[in-house]
Amino acid sequence: MKPISRILLLLLMLLPAWTPATATVYTWSRYDLSFETPDDGFVTYMSNTRFEIQWEDMVMTVHLYSKDKGDDKKLLNENLQRKALGFNMYDLNNGKLKVKGFKKTYSIYGTMPDGSRAIIADLVSKRQNLIVEVTVNYLYGNREVVEDMIKSFAENKQQKPNHERKRQKVQTKQDADRQQREKQKQENQRQERKKEKLYDA
């Protein structure tokens, strides 16, 4: 094989590694948060405090929690251990992930009962009374992609924090569900009143 042919073959073999993977950027404007995920994800849940997206080989869930005054390294690590045990994870190891722009990052890795892998990471905000908890369940071989997703989390520094928003408490999932039920009830009552007016006419 001629030297030029060898070089061309080598370039063709390396080309996929040079092509950047396309990503989708999500922005949680209420909390000035943004993060990136691989394309082709399907959003399965979205509320004021929770976001879930899935692909064929992984699922990511993001929960927002308000910080308690007593939050410290020991307490946050214990919470991660408790969450992991709640998923029946085993082979648990503390992670060493660091996410730029956040005060602290605590993470734990493990194996799920079905043999898939999982990571739970708590990102402690510098700017808000907020903990961003990211849980990713993934198939073996995706760890680098998963860590890149978690490292992509950022608080929007270009935008001035909305102090009114910062004073708001992070809504719990139960509150969000209750609001949704009340909204549905009001809509049903509105529909009933419309029907009554039609019959009166």
Secondary structure, DSSP 8 states (H G I E B T S, - for coil): --HHHHHHHHHHHHHHHHS---EEEEEEGGGTEEEEEETT-EEEEE-SSEEEEE-SSEEEEEEEE---TT--HHHHHHHHHHHHHHTT-EEEEE-----TTEEEEEEEEEE-TTS-EEEEEEEEESSSS-EEEEEEEE-TT-HHHHHHHHHT-EE-SSS---HHHHHS----HHHHHHHHHHHHHHHHHHHHHHHHHHHH-
